[in-house]
């Protein structure tokens, strides 16, 4: 079984690349983040033509998450149970479902913006709610994983030059402590192998030739419970999909499971 996660940075802008990638990659379940569309605008029919069903949690603007599956859906949950609100609404940042033998979440963790910003405090509250919401599945016997754009680099090695992030979000102690909390709940970081260079970065800014210079970060993560982690036979960053015209600034992270 092949499961992947990809921040597409607008599914409308990325649709031709997404469809081509699904046709060539053999992915069974795809977790999508940053759809930047409403649920009504999501390309359900185009994806169904390739054999994928879709479930979507999206209201437009810059958020939105989705799941695609060619092995079906059961027990779909939209949103983060018990999750905090930001500006009086719960943003569409989580969706979960059972797809065949695996239960998965697609998450788009708040960016945090700046350490002194309310969005940073919201990010930490959101992560605490995530830990509580996934605790039962994390401790269970069914393969389970939370995949998505976490907007956190787990270690200094996951940033091309951590000195440039001093005093900035994505690398702070509280953010990394939130990831440690997920590990304490029973989820392990499934670290992919890089297809080029020494480290599996998943995100490269559009500016200043960051991608060709490999000035990246590993912020798209797969956190799986013990049955999930034990079933992993390969995992990699599909760096090729970050190349060329019209690419997202994130690359897909692919996980192959022996189930």
Steps between C-alpha positions, in 0.01 A plus 500: 500500500634843407404806705625853436465853628533818295444868568388596150481878565169537310337197346363712216846621401652154545223282354673396172815405692297322768309291248818407314676410824213279616501317168873431517563450872268212586383675818207338681432776755610863475480756779474853358556833672446864404226439247419874483147425383155435637369145527267574206797603285699185568559297179306193609399385152849532349639289783219246478587451135838370620339267753530720809226596742542827687408638841564867561512749786540839335339843508724694261782745568838344585401200710322178413584129521382191315542127466500305174459123501459220251439249781191669644411707807342418833443704816586838350549783751522861383705730721700459818279378788546739791718725288539873571349780298684784335310823444181329622510202260661158493711514186484202259835348595422133566311211348517130586365174363558127488631389160514124473719365782638842603356803676656829393480868578590780260607806701608852418647631824477878548808689385545705815622808310714661771576391856329806649195461276172350622526251214802342671306446824215363289743260330607358836138463616416329172783250542392424857148429375644276227689296756181445701294417191736233366599337828258207478587410141872549566487240776286258299577185302385636164761672279448872551683812385473876506645640177531855380664838512596545864678833450768374742851376426554220755877555537765753400609260226156541343580862402762595242644769731341512843697812596275698264197400706616639833199661666263365235226239497528141369808419711410616851512286812123507566421393142746213517368408844156464340647248256660320793153484653372314196788256532416451867142421393635211292580653161843472335651732240524297178801673345513465120813446298614782271511441127784751471742666742544382857181610670133447409374859488136533398460878458700762312398866477422636154737792558876537455547174309442303819416176322796475261728602789329239724421757769214300641321376810341172605160611627268253321495208741358152545435402862387139531418265785691177559293280262537763228874551553564125503322465164714767327722345233606826334448874525636780286457862398396526135729793434441480126150638551644825638671564166375692202236756421190513718637289785388527860765621742462164677586154369292186567614264775426139406473200735478138386342257745512122504139429599 
